Amino acid sequence: MVNQTIFASQATKKQLISNEAGGRAFQLNHRQALAQLAATGTLNHTFYQTAQMQLDQILVLTQDIDAEFIAKTAVYTRQNSHMKDMPVLLLAILSQRDQSLFKAVFPLVIDNGKQLRNFVQIMRSGVIQRKSLGSLPKKMINQWLINANENQLLAANIGNQPSLADVLKMTHPKPKDATQEAFFAYVLGKKYELEQLPAKVQALEKFRQGLSHDVPDLPMQLLTNLQLSAQQWAEIAKNGGWQMLRMNLNTFARHGVFQIEGMDEIIANKLQDQDMIRKSRVLPYQLMTTWSALDDAVPQVVRQSLEQVMRAALQNVPRLTGRVVVAIDVSGSMASPVTGYRKGTTSTLRCVDVASLFACALKQVNPDIQITPFDTQLHSLNIAENESDQTSLFGRLKQVFTGGKTRSIFEVAKQFAALGGGGTDCSIPLNRLNRDQTPVDLMIYFSDNESWADQLRTRHKTGMLYEWDILKQRCPEAKLVCVDLQPYTHTQVPERTDVMNIGGFSDHVFTLIDLFSQGKMHADHWINKIEQSKLPT
């Protein structure tokens, strides 16, 4: 039997607080909290929290954390979790904390023009107590601009607040040659010689002026304000990058691209290009967002290609050993957008959609795992009396996970997400396992951790920790992984040798689950993973 004294002492070291839903929770330490916010936070409004609250938390946390850990967190969450705003914010904070580390990690976080403009916006906003860029940040920005290739500069010239022109006016980079000098003048609206512009910009201007009818190979955003034929839209689809193609399938359908013979196959094959998939850093939730929004006019062969891409995106799904239970939070707060609310750009995909997607992916690779949806009750996947094996959720799951073609992983995840909608009681799945004396080796939760309906009289435990300690008495080797899909700085079960708290919605979550389940990660598991990151000298 497990040593209850050891586990009781570990729990009581953590102070219970009230979470945003009014329930009990354990406060993460500053490093754990920073890692959680950086891996899940998008500086947008969530169900319980405003963007300003997230920002304030980051600014407070980083005051008590060493600069090296801030630098490693910025790099780790950009390169592994593929986050955008948070790594840039940490980089801006680092510019005032340690200029040597700032200079070293700048190119690892600022890896495209959008990230560069985000950095300038944060630096100029005053959120880090300054509104000027400063000499070193200005030098690093100019270094990026001067060394950027033609495609990078063209991509950087898309978007505002700030625009690339604004950045050039702030930093005054010295062009390295006549071509770059002409491009900077072009961006700034100054006089330039057409023949000195980069080849692609020349092609764009000739196309705009009617001097050429060939659609230039450029980012689609630079072309969409022009009057284009279906054939020209098809050329854009052939030339465009992978993410652009994924995000504009409905646009191509609307402009008649799929009515051109062979274009459905061309686009489907391009979507499945493995090199393009890897370079695009595609996330599972992005694919589900695309699938959920597909217009009926998008051909079936393209829809099927997205399912193939999903399999590639989920290549990090581990093969887990032992008895595994996956608990999916389907409560009301999980209906909030996974990347938060942002005016005009709010994601249609919710936390519950992502949680269901992760669970289905694990089930597809590990058909014997048990999936348990919950809110303030457990939602059974058993076949109801008036349902057949083909029409029930259980039946649809079986069709997918035994190789059936009638339902895709996208559709089954949506079926999961349709369950529930009530309050949150994270202790219920564990309570049922304990009641039934079910043996468990690994328990995985996908939730926002905002449990409130499981209050206990004891002052030292949450309901979930209370039930987990009971399970540990039955299954001493069991491990618990709590995946937080929203940026909060507390948890229902504190970090210890048998418990890992991680945050995020990239496929890297699978890698961490795999390492932890194999015993290859120890106390402060995720923090240790970040600390192992190598920074350039």
ABEGO torsion letter per residue (X at the ends): XBBAAAAAAAAAABBBBBBAAGBBBBBBBAAAAAAAAAAABAGBBBAABBAAAAAAAAAAAAAABBAAAAAAAAAAAAAAAGBAAAAAAAAAAAAAABAAAAAAAAAAABABAAAAAAAAAAAAAGAAGBABAEAAAAAAAAAAAAABBAAAAAAAABEBOBBAAAAAAAAGBBBABAAAAAAAAAAAGBBBBAAABBAAAAAAAAAAAGABABBBBBBAAAAAABBBBAAAAAAAAAABBAAAAAAAAAAAAAAGAAABBGAAAAAAAAAABAAAAAAAGBBAAAAAAAAAABBAABBAAAAAAAAAAAAAAAAABBBBBEBBBBBBBABAAAABBAAEBBBGABBABBAAAAAAAAAAAAAAABAABBBBBBBABBBBABBBAABBAAABAAAAAAAAAAGBAABBAAAAAAAAAABEGBBBBAAAAAAAAAAAGBBBABBBBBBAGBBAAABBABAABBAAAAAAAAAAAABAABBBBBBBABBBABBABBBBAABBBBBEABAAAAAAAAAAAAGABBBGAAAAAAAABBBBX
